[in-house]
Amino acid sequence: MAGHTRQVIETLTRLHWMDVISTDLTRTAEFYRSVFGWRMDDAIEHNGLPYHLLRDADGTVVAGAEEIPPHKGPSTWTLYVGTADTAALFRRSVDAGGRIGHEPYPLSGWGSLAYVLAPDGTGLGVAETSPPLGGATGAGRLIGAELQTPDPDATGKFLEQALGWRPRTGAIGGVRFDAGGVDARVLRGSGGAWIPVLAATTYAETVDAVIRDGGVCERRSDGTVLARDPFGAAFVLREPTAVLPTGSAG
């Protein structure tokens, strides 16, 4: 029975959706269109505010986008786990030592988005949508995630208990998880937010496009690139077939 429960939790809490909150949405959309070929749809409503869907070259929904006033910046990415029962996920999160970040807000025509906080204060979005958001297979698709926190073991325990993520071979100074087919790394560091790891199908060209269009790139010792868009939202570029070493990113 325990194995069945674990399987249900893993299925419901796959890391599969992301959105970018930007202080200049028009310019941000132009940047990601140049880098990954994404285009921005007309707005739908989320919590009474405009929320846009970004689609890849095949028309598949790959991410969301929302504008915030400049004084609420900087721009940032948020990662989401999928669930069929937000209330149950909230209960598991609280039982595991976390807390509710915000209650579900309706996403017009799709479902709802919410937010949970781990004991260290880092958060993950919760997407209860039909059909499920995400599932893109092209350039820029979500293939991983990274988090730096002062206590990766404690945060990892929360993720395992609340979300059912399965530990993989541990990274040095951190923990690695199978987040429903997505590689999630929790590393020892000063703390911050989850950062999406995006597929760079043409690696050198993608890095060049980021720099050409006003972003910045930093090559790291594990072979990946830490990038930021022109307004500061961070993401990691990785070749889809790359095998990550067990050492920490740096």
Secondary structure, DSSP 8 states (H G I E B T S, - for coil): -HHHHHHHHHHHT-EEEEEEEESSHHHHHHHHHHHH--EE---EEETTEEEEEEE-TTS-EEEEEEE--GGG---EEEEEEE-S-HHHHHHHHHHTT-EEEEEEEEETTTEEEEEEE-TTS-EEEEEEESS-S----STT-EEEEEEEES-HHHHHHHHHHHH--EE-S--TTEEEEESSSSEEEEEESS----EEEEE-SSHHHHHHHHHHTT-EEEE-TTS-EEEE-TT--EEEEE-TT----SS---
